[in-house]
Amino acid sequence: MKQLTESLQLCVTDATMHNGVKGAFHGAAACLIGVLGVYNAAAWCRRRERHLAVNALIYGAVVLFECYQIGQHCKDGREEI
């Protein structure tokens, strides 16, 4: 059973492989989350509801985290070469 589990392990989960793909995935997530943050910020400007401001701030923090992750994958990708 252990051999089967090892053979099914995705190579994407390996920290040293496919950093370009991982970075692209984080980039796509950052773009989507950025759009959600901009939408919430614009809605807050119009309606001044507290939850919209909180959502915009949370989305902004998540975008920063995703950008950090992209940087880590770029740095790891340069070390592979």
N, C-alpha and C positions, 0 to 999 in steps of 0.2 A: 504494500500500500504506500509506503514511503517513497518508493521509486516513481510510482504513478504521480504522486503529489509533486515531486521534484520536476518531473517531465512536463507537467501542466503549468508550472510557474511561468508567468509572463516575463519576457526579457525586458519589458518596459519598466518593471518594478526594480530592476537593477539600477543602482544609483549612478553607475558609470556609463550607462548605455542610453542612446536615443535622446540626448539632451536637447537637440533641435526640435524634436516632436513634442517633448515635454514643455519646452519654452513656448512653442506655438500654441499649445493648448492653454497655457497660462495667459498668453497674449489675447487669445479669443475670449477667455473668461474675463479678463480685465476690460476689454472693449464692451462686452455685454453689461457688466456691472457698472461701468462708467455711464452707459446710456441710461440705466435705471437710476443712477445717482443724479444725473442731469434732469431727468424727468421729475424726480421727487423734489429737487431744488426749485425747478420752475413751478411746480404745483404749490410748493410752500410760498413762493413769492406771490402767487395769485390768491391762495386761500388762507395762509397763515395758520395752518393747523400744526400743532406740535409734533405729531407723529411723522409728518412729512419731513420736517427738519431733522428729526432723529434718524429717519431712514436715509436721508441724503448724507448725513455724517458717517453713518455706518458703512454705506456703500463707498464713500470716499476712503475710509480706512481699509476696506477690503481691496480697493484698487491699488493702494500703496503696498499692501501685502503681496498682491499678485505681481506688481512691478519688482518687488524684492525677489520673489521666486524666479522671475524671468532672468534677473541678473545672476542669480545663483546658477541657473542652468547654462547661461552663456559662459560664465566663468568655468564651470565644470567641463563644458564642451571644448574650450580652449586648452584645458589641461590634457584632454584626450589626444590631441594632435601631436 
